[in-house]
Amino acid sequence: MAKIIDSNIESLPVNRPNSVWKTALIGLMLGILYCCLTALIMYFTKSIDIAGNIATILIATIGIVIMLKMFIARPLLVALASAVALWGLASMTNGLVWYEIIAWSALLYSLSYTVFSWVASYKKAVPAVVAVIIVVAIIRVVIIL
């Protein structure tokens, strides 16, 4: 019996090779959006810590959707690791001038998304998750010290 394949029904591969620059650009845009959302939420909450934490959760959600549309492998792992690694970024950049805050947020989100998408692109899931956990733990220890 012949197998009929409809090209409209077949799914697209998730692990297509993606450019590092594409992932870095996604992180850059999300970093700028993070600053805007933090400022908007701070208008309602009057607390930079709460506004930054809410913005981090929203940015992770938006990042997952964008990475799903761009067919980047393991978007949940990348967004979650970036959110945990950059948790409290608003309080760390508190006191800087507004353009420094935007620059640091854009740079850190860009680097975070690039590094975690590179680590998560390993073919096997368990080593990728373990590597991401180790990198996040190292980042959090360095931030605390």
Number of C-alpha atoms within 10 A of each C-alpha: 3 4 5 6 8 7 8 7 7 8 7 10 10 13 13 11 11 15 11 13 11 14 22 21 18 19 26 25 16 23 24 19 19 26 25 14 19 22 17 13 19 18 12 9 11 11 13 21 19 17 23 24 20 17 25 28 17 17 21 22 16 15 23 20 15 15 19 15 11 16 17 23 22 21 25 17 19 27 26 19 24 28 24 17 22 22 19 18 21 23 15 14 16 12 10 11 9 11 10 12 20 20 14 18 25 24 17 19 25 24 18 24 26 24 18 24 27 17 18 26 18 16 10 9 12 11 13 20 18 13 16 23 16 12 17 20 15 12 14 15 11 9 12 6 5
